[in-house]
Amino acid sequence: MSSASVKELVQVVAALPRELQEQVLEYLREYVADLQDEQQWEASFSQTQSALGAAARRAKQERALGKSMTMDFERFFC
């Protein structure tokens, strides 16, 4: 974010009553935390994408060769 953008944000928030400033600050903290979580998820996913693709190909091959079995969801999730 450019210095001009930060200055503009500060001016906009500073023009609000104190109570609203606190609400905006809390909202921005949560919003930024969400953005950071999303960035971490995307970085993690991009690092494991090739391994996930390889696992999917292996699973398809095993299924085609009859080496797989239907999952008993009731056994694992109930």
C-alpha positions as CSV (number, residue, x, y, z in Angstrom):
1,M,0.0,0.0,0.0
2,S,1.4,3.3,-1.0
3,S,2.1,6.1,1.6
4,A,-0.7,8.2,-0.1
5,S,-3.2,5.4,0.4
6,V,-2.2,5.0,4.1
7,K,-2.6,8.7,4.6
8,E,-6.0,8.7,2.9
9,L,-7.1,5.8,5.1
10,V,-6.0,7.6,8.3
11,Q,-7.8,10.8,7.2
12,V,-11.0,8.9,6.5
13,V,-10.9,7.1,9.8
14,A,-9.8,10.2,11.8
15,A,-12.9,12.0,10.6
16,L,-15.1,9.5,12.3
17,P,-16.2,9.6,16.0
18,R,-14.0,7.7,18.4
19,E,-16.4,4.8,18.7
20,L,-16.6,4.3,15.0
21,Q,-12.8,4.5,14.7
22,E,-12.6,1.6,17.1
23,Q,-15.1,-0.4,15.0
24,V,-13.2,0.3,11.8
25,L,-10.0,-0.7,13.4
26,E,-11.4,-4.0,14.7
27,Y,-12.9,-4.7,11.2
28,L,-9.6,-4.0,9.5
29,R,-7.7,-6.2,11.9
30,E,-10.1,-9.1,11.2
31,Y,-10.0,-8.4,7.4
32,V,-6.2,-8.3,7.3
33,A,-6.0,-11.5,9.4
34,D,-8.4,-13.2,6.9
35,L,-6.2,-12.0,4.0
36,Q,-3.1,-13.4,5.7
37,D,-4.8,-16.7,6.3
38,E,-5.8,-16.9,2.7
39,Q,-2.2,-16.1,1.5
40,Q,-0.9,-18.9,3.8
41,W,-3.5,-21.3,2.5
42,E,-2.6,-20.5,-1.2
43,A,1.1,-20.8,-0.5
44,S,0.6,-24.2,1.2
45,F,-1.7,-25.4,-1.5
46,S,0.6,-24.4,-4.3
47,Q,3.5,-26.3,-2.6
48,T,1.5,-29.5,-2.4
49,Q,-0.4,-29.3,-5.7
50,S,2.0,-31.6,-7.6
51,A,1.9,-34.2,-4.8
52,L,-1.9,-34.1,-4.8
53,G,-1.9,-34.6,-8.5
54,A,0.4,-37.6,-8.2
55,A,-1.7,-39.1,-5.5
56,A,-4.8,-38.7,-7.6
57,R,-3.2,-40.4,-10.6
58,R,-2.0,-43.2,-8.4
59,A,-5.5,-43.7,-7.0
60,K,-7.0,-43.8,-10.5
61,Q,-4.4,-46.4,-11.5
62,E,-5.1,-48.6,-8.5
63,R,-8.8,-48.4,-9.1
64,A,-8.3,-49.4,-12.7
65,L,-6.2,-52.4,-11.6
66,G,-8.8,-53.4,-9.1
67,K,-6.5,-52.7,-6.1
68,S,-8.9,-50.3,-4.4
69,M,-12.1,-50.9,-2.4
70,T,-15.2,-48.9,-1.7
71,M,-14.8,-46.8,1.5
72,D,-17.2,-47.7,4.4
73,F,-18.2,-44.2,5.4
74,E,-20.3,-45.4,8.3
75,R,-17.2,-47.1,9.8
76,F,-15.0,-44.0,9.6
77,F,-17.4,-41.1,10.0
78,C,-20.2,-42.3,12.3
